[in-house]
Amino acid sequence: MNIVRFDAAPEYQAPGHDLMRMVRLQGREAGPSENLWLGVSTIAPGGGTTLDASGLEKMYVVLDGEVTISNGHEEAVLRPWDSCRIAPNEGRALKNNTNQPATILLAMPLQTAPA
């Protein structure tokens, strides 16, 4: 069993992420995992990510606040407990267009993107 207390979760940085605080809850530097890692991002008002795609599937769940998600073709506003799957090689941009922070859970596979 691997327990990570939220206040001790390791922070990480990712390119194209602005006004966001990101921590890993499980996997990678937060502890052992065979298949996936979990992270939580707090997105400040006006913050978010650039439109980008990767070869890995991503799953998002909004825990608090409101997050606008786009794949470059469609856009949706997610509220608490709404979720979204981003397919491998599908674009993804997150944005907090409100005046309150938003919190989002991310689940991603550990393997690297196929070549």
Secondary structure, DSSP 8 states (H G I E B T S, - for coil): -----GGG--EE--TTEEEEEEEEEESGGG---SSEEEEEEEEEEEEEE--B--SS-EEEEEEES-EEEE-SS-EEEE-TT-EEEE-TT--BEEE--SSS-EEEEEEEESS----
